[in-house]
Amino acid sequence: MWRSRHLGYRAYPELVEAIRGLEGEGARLSQAGTSVRGEPIWCVELGPPEAEALSVLLAGQHAMEWIGVEALLVLLERLLTDPPADRRVLAFPLLNPDGYARAARLLRWRIPWLTRANANGVDLNRNWPTYWQRGLLGHLPGLESWSGSGTRPAGEPEVRAVCDRLDAEHAAGQHIDRALSLHSFGRMLLHPYSGSWRAPADRARHREAADRLRARLPRGYRILQASRWFPWLLAYGAELDHLHAAYGATSLLVECSAGGRSLLSPLSWLHPWRWYNPRNREREARAIGTALEPFVRGEG
Ligand SMILES: [Zn+2]
């Protein structure tokens, strides 16, 4: 399982190069903000600037979930070959660069350790304003920074960067009607809410969109309301809730692939990075990116 340093995936500098390379294919590239350690939070934009409809795409919030980032890059490349005529696409392909780089170091040093958070130790997907809650330890005096969900809603620079950009788009009258966030754990399509038992008023619209996506994805994807996945544990401050509640988007979280554990490689079960990332990166990323494309174009 240790044939190459990153097991067939791209290290952080190569990934940045790939994101920057999208500019040469016609994307408009900007920096939405910087991470805790000062790395850029890239924003990739395509489609006519005057279009009112807007699709928002996120990936790479969790440090080890690399296949989601790769699938988003495939999706962007496909969109760039024939950009939509009537909507813009705004993508944040790597929201946790510090975490990604840390995961790459662990891989290089062959340390089987689970890592998920940003450089402040915050799970970015618990830091979004909708249904945000302080984590358990964060209620104790002096331990606020151990909250796990941050000390305040959108208090982490990575989440703040996206919220600021989307708030500005929303205030300018842009209609954010479709949103996808790519993760990678166990082939699922999750819809709001994650921080509440209640279903959104337009649950049916979310289920229909998820049904159409599932029909195009590789086999085995399940559709669930996010809060019903681990029924004893609501996840507060998640992006899919915020993208729906704050902007009105049909908002889905895609858990890309079933990871790369294999019965033929017992060691793979002991390595957390392998729980998330399939062995054939290119094939899996292509299948997922292709399946998501019509939804992002506002078609499916
Ligand atoms: Zn995740």
Boltz pocket constraint, residues with backbone or C-beta under 6 A from the ligand:
constraints:
  - pocket:
      binder: B
      contacts: [[A, 62], [A, 65], [A, 183], [A, 184]]
      max_distance: 6.0
